[in-house]
Amino acid sequence: MPDALPPCSILILAGGRGQRMGGRDKGLVAWQGEPLVAHVQRVVRPLSDDLVISCNRNQEAYRTYADQLVGDAEADFPGPLAGVIAGLKVARHEWMVVLACDAPLVDRDLIEALSRLAVASDSAAMVRQGGFWQPMFSVLPRRLLPMLEQAWATGERSLQKALLREAVQGLECVDDDRRLSNFNSPELLQG
């Protein structure tokens, strides 16, 4: 298989309510002197000419980190599946990397391994850690959009369950893989 990966769009999910952060917009919470989203953006920026951020508030703050911004079609923070659907609708490339804004330790090697797995199998790829799927670390073919929209229309709100309606390749990661750390509470930001 050639080393060159096809072009991809990258979606950073930053559209949540931030309940575990006391209602603060997680992507804009500072860690090591910068917003969490800045750490993720720095890793992915060289990998794509189509960086999309799904955000439902603070669009002006996010604009400097993205090529495109999207918001959920429905109000009241309906969850990551809504953000993925919105991202796939505007994605410029056939493949889209999906990452959470609160995973500042993600690295290029992980993203490229996920992308290689997805392209080689011509299907979605998602991290598996300790036997659990981690949908906030995925690579999706854009052609999944109609299936995800159908799942949404029938009441599905879980990104993981919607993605598992079709074949998904698992990228196995060890339980203590720091790259998968998500900083979704104020206590975790202290580390």
N, C-alpha and C positions, 0 to 999 in steps of 0.2 A: 504494500500500500504506500502511495507517495506520502512524503512528509508534509507537503503543502495541504493545509486544511482549506475548505471553501470559505468564502467570506461569510461572516455571521453578523447578525444584529445582536446587541447585548441589552437586556432589560434588567434594570435595577429596581426592585420593588421597594417603594418608600411610601406607600399609600395607606399605611395602617393607622389605627386610632392611637397607638402608643400607650395602651392601658397599663402595661407593666412599667412604663416610664412615667407614670403619673400624668398621662395625657400629652406629654411632650412628643414632638415629631422626632421619632428615633433617628432618622437619617441625618438630622441636623444637630443631634446631641454631640458635644465635644468629647473626643477621646485622644489623648496624647496631643492636645492642642489644635485639633482639626475636627470638623464634623465627621461622623462615621462614614457618610457617603463619599467623602473626599478620599478616604483610604481605599474603598472599593473602586472608585473611579480611576485612581492612579494605576491600579493593577490592570484594569480592562481597557483603558483608553488606547493603548497601542494595538489592541486586538481587533478593533472595529472602527469603521467610519460611520457607524449607525448606533450610537449610544442613546438608549431610550430610558427615561426614568418615569415610573408610574408614581405619581404623587397626587394627593387629594387636597393639599393645602401647601402654602409657602412656595408656590410655583416660581416666584422671582428668585428665591434663594437657591432652588434646584437648577434653574436655567443655566447657570454658569458651568454645571457639570455634565450637561447633556446636549445631544443634537436635536432631540425631540422630547417633549413632555406629553404624557397622557394621564387622564384621570378615569376613574371608574364611571361606567355608564349609569350606575345607580348611586344615590346618596347614602350616607350613613356607613361608610367604610365596610363594604360587603366582603372583603377578604382578598387573598392573593389570586384566586382563580379569576376574579374580575380584572385585576391588574394584568394578568397574563393574557387574557382575551384582548384587552385594550392594546397591549404591546404587540401582539401578533397582527392585529389589524393594521398597524402602521409600519411594521418591520419591512425594511428594504431588501433583506436577504432571505434565502430559503431556510436558513438555520438561525435559531435564536437561543442565546445563552440566558438563563434565568438565575439571578442572584438576589439575595436579600441585602438591604442597605446596612444591616447591623452585623455583617460578617467581615470585619476589616482585615482579617488575617488570611482571607482567601488568596491563592496565588495562581500565577499563570500556568504552572505545571498541572494543577488540578483542573483548570478550565480546559486546557488543551487535551488532557486525558479523557475528559468527558466528551469533548467534541470529536476526538478520534473514534471513541466507542459509538457515538451516535451515527457518525458518517459511515463507519464500517458496517454497521447493522442496518443502516437506513431506517432508523427508528429513534424514538426518544431515548435519552439516557439520563439517569438520575443517580445521585450518590446513595449508597446503602451503608449504614453505619450500625454495627451491632445488631444486624437483622432488621433494622428499621429504614424505610425510605426517607430521604431528605429532599423534598421537592423544591426547596429554596436553592438547591444546587443541581440544575438541570440544563440539558440542551434539547431543544424541541425543533422538529421540522415544522415549518409554517403551515404545512398542509393539515396539521392537527386542528386548526382553528374551527372548522365546521363541527367537528366532533366535540370540542370543548364548549362551543356555543350551544350545541344540542344538550350536553350535560347540564349546562346552566339553565336552559329553558325547562328542563324536567325537574329542577329544584336542587341539583347538586351544588354544594358550595365548597366542598373540599377539593383543593387543587390535586392533592395526592390521589384521591379516589377517581377524579375525572381522568387524570393521566393514566392510571392503571386500567382504564377501560380498553386500552390497546397495548400492544407489546412495548415493554420498557426494558432497556438494558440497565443492569445495575453496576455501578463502579464501586467496588468494595473499598471501604476506608476503615482504618482501625478506630476503636472506640475513643482513643484520646488524641485523634488528629486535630491539632490546634487550628488548622486552616478552616475547620468547620465550626469554630466557636462563634456563637451569635450572642451579641451583647444586648440582650433585651430587657435588662433591668439595671437600675442605677448601681446596684452593688457590683455587678460584673465589670462596670466601667472603671472601677478602682484599681484593677489589676494591671 
